[in-house]
């Protein structure tokens, strides 16, 4: 009889140790995740935007410039509260001065669209941790479940590629080769690179559907180090010189003004003359992303025992 008690005690103690170990280390079995997502993006720069001058961030959001984005990525948990992920994004950005009623922007009448390919690595820190789920999907099994929403902040660094194009009379033209502000034509106007660094940061929420799948939503801002995503930054360039160097389309795309500026605000002919302000080089471009993501966990490590009711 005593031997049975001893054996029973050893078995129960072994199960207790196994479960206790799993509770403290279960996150290690779910370190790795693949993710796929899609959502919407909005450009924050000189073109389009709110009906006022000098706005930034959410204040410059406008619905007509919303475009889609998609992403794929890989996430690796460093600890219970931190993770690192590498994502590849394909984004469409757009802006058009016709979409704003701000008179100076509307008179300028510029437009653009650009694909953006972004590869970035981001560090996550959870302020509310995801609660790990049980390995077993059995009815009536009690265990650790993914019932808590993971709330996290993220920041990182990446590289982006962009290629702005402008529309004139129904046709789209690549703007960078046209040197619309004299880039590369005079010493003080250097050509800009289509490859730039980007700093992503933001906040996200993640909810586990089951032990393998999770869904999340993330909002982030991309801070860049260029003011030429929309090909607009400094002042208007001499159209005669520009046309002689880059062809007849260059001055048309550099200055497609519609002369709509009210006279009480200034002379519409002079507002877009050479040397007049075309953009704002002190305010670099950025863009915002909202992404719905789906995560697939790659389980590894020790298995734990289920607990039945």
N, C-alpha and C positions, 0 to 999 in steps of 0.2 A: 504493500500500500504506500509506504513512504517513497519507494522508488518511483511510483507513478506520479506522486506529487512533485518529486524532484524533476522528473522528466517534463511534466506539465509546466512547472515553473520556468525551466530552461527554455522551452518552446515559446512561452508567452514573453519572456524577457527578450529573446532573440527577435521576435516580431516587433516589440516595443522599440528596440534599438534600431531596427531596420526602418521603421516609420519615422522615428525621431531624426535619423540621418537624412531621410528623404525630405522631411520638412525643411531642414536647414540647407539642403543642397539641390532641391528639385529644380531650381532655376538653371543650374549648370547643365541639365539635360536639354534645355531649350535655349542654349546660347545662340544658335544659328537660325536665321530666318531669311527666306527670300520674300521680296515684296514687289508688288505691281500696283500702279495707281494712275488715276486720271483726275482732271479737274479743270480749273479756269485760272487765267492769269490776266493781269492788268498792268499796262505800262505807266511808269511815273517819270515823266520827262518834260521836254519843251512843248511837244505837240499834243493837241487836244486838251483833255483835262477839264477841271471845274471852270465855272464862269467867273474867274478872277485871276489875277496875276500873282505869281510867286507862291503857289501852294505846293505842298509836299505830302507824301504819304497818303493816308486814307482821305485827306481833304481834297486830293486831286483825282479821286476815283471817278470814272465815268463809264456807264454801262456800254455805250457803243464800242469802246475799245477792248472789251472783254474777249479773250480768245482762249482756245483749248490748250491743254498741256497733258502729256503722258510721261510716265517714268517707270523704270525698273531699278531694283536695288538689292543690296545684301546688308543684313544687320547682324551684329555680333555683340552679345551682352558681355560687358566687362565685369559687372557686379550686379547685385540686386537692384541698384538704383541707377546704373549708368550703362550706356551702350554706345557703340560707334557704328556708323553705317556709311556706305558708299552708294550714291544714286546717280543714275544717268537720266537726264530730263530732255525732252524735246518740247519746246515752247514756241508759240506764235505770239508776236507782239505787234501792236498797231497803234497808230495815232493819226488824228486828222483835225486840223484847225476848224473844219466845218462843223465839228461836233460841239463846239463851244460858242457861247454868245459873248465871250469876252472880246471887246472890239479890236484890240491890237492883234490878238491871235487870229481872229477871224479874218482880218484884213491881210495878214501874212499868207494864209491859205495854203500852208504846207501840209503834206501828208507823207506817211511811210508805212511800210510793213516789213517785218524781218523774222526769219526763223532764228531761234536760239537753241544751241545744243550746249547743255551744261553738265559737267562731270564734277561732282563735289563729294567731299567727305565731311560728315557732321558728327559732332559729339552730343549725345543726349544725356540729360540728367532728370530723373523722375522725382517729382515732389509728392506724387501719390503713386505708389508702386502697384504694378500689376500683380494680382494674387494668383499664384501658380495653380494649375488644374491637375486633376488626377490622370494617370496614364490610361485608366480604364473608362470606356464609355458604356457602362452597364447600368441598367435600370435598378434603382434601389441601392446603388453603391454610394456610400458617403466618402468624402475625401476633400481634397483641396480643389476648388473650382475657380475659374476665371470670372469672378463676379464683380471685381473691382476695376474701375476704369483707370488705366494708366495715364497720368497727366504729366507731361514733360516739357522742358524747354530745350532748345537745340541751337547750336552755332557751329560754324565750320569754315572751310575754305574750299574754293574750287576754281575751275577754269571754264570759260564760256567762249563760244564762237557765234558771231552774228553777221548779217549781211543785209543792210538796209536797202530797200527799193522804194522808189517813188512812182506815183501814177500821174500821167499827163495825157489827157484826151483819150482815156480808155486803155492806154498801154502802160506796162510797168517797166521801169528802167533801174538798173543797179546804180546806186548813188555814189558809192565810194570811188569808183574810177573817174567820176565826173568832177571831183574836187570842187564841190558846190560852194565852199567857203575859201577857195584858193589853196587848199591843203596840197603841199608839195610844189606849188607854183612860186611861192615866195618864202624867204628864209624864216619868217616869223610864223608860218603856218605849216606845221609838220603833218605828214600823212598819218592817219590813225590806223592802228592794227585792229583787225577783226577778231583777234584772240586776246582776251582780257581776263584778269583775276576777278573773282566774285566772292563776296562774303554772305553766305546764307545764315539767317537766324529767325527764330520764331517760336511757336508753341504748338503742341499736338496732343491729341487724345486717342487712346487705343483701347479697344474692348475685345476680349477673347470670346469667340463664338463657341469654340470647343478646345480640346487639348492641342489641336493642330492648326486651327485657323483663327485669325484675328482680323478685325477691321478697324481702321483709324481715320481720323481727319486731321489735317495739318494746315496751319496758316503760317506763311513765312514771307519775309522781305529779302530781296537780293540787292545788296549794296555793291555797286560796281565802281571801277576806277577809270571810267570813260564817260564822256559827255556826247558820244557820237553814235549811240545805238539807233537814234532817229536821224542821224546825219545833220543835226542842228546843234550849234554850240556858241559861235562868236558873232561876227558881224557880216553884213552883206559885202560881197566882193564885186570888183569891177566887171560888169557883164561883157564888155567888149573884149577885154583881156581874156576872160574866162572862155568866151566863145571861140576866140582865135586859137587857144591852146587845147580845148577839149571838145570842140564841135558845137553845133547850134543847139543841141538839146540841153547842154549844161546850164546856160543862163536861164532857160525856160523852167527847168526843175529847181534851180537855185532861188528863183524869185517869181512864183506864179501868182503874185498878189492879185486880189480882185478889186482893189481900190475902194473898199467898203467902209473905210475909217471915217466916222463923222467929222465934219470940218471943225466942230468945236473942240475936238481932241487933237487936231493937227492936220497937216496937209498929207493926204493919202499918197501923193506922188513922192514926197520926201521921206515918208516913214520907212520905205524900203530901198532908199538910195544907198550907194556904196558907203560903207563905214557906219551905217545905222545898225542898231542892235537887231540881231536875228535870233539869238539864243542867249543862254546865261551860263558861261563857262564856270561860274563859281558853284553851281548846283549840279553835281554829277547825276547821271541817269541811274534809275533803279527800276525794279519791277516786283510785283507781289504775286505769290502763288497760293492757291487753295487746292489741296489735293486730298482725294479720298483714296486710301490705300488698303490693300489686302495682303496679309502676312501668312506665310506658310512656314511652320516650325519644323526644323530638322532635329528630331529627338536623338539623343545619344546618352550613354552612361548606364547607371544601374536602374533596375526596375524596382518598383515598390509594390507592396501587397495591398490589395483593396480591403475595405472594411464594409461588411454587409450588415444591413439592418436585421 
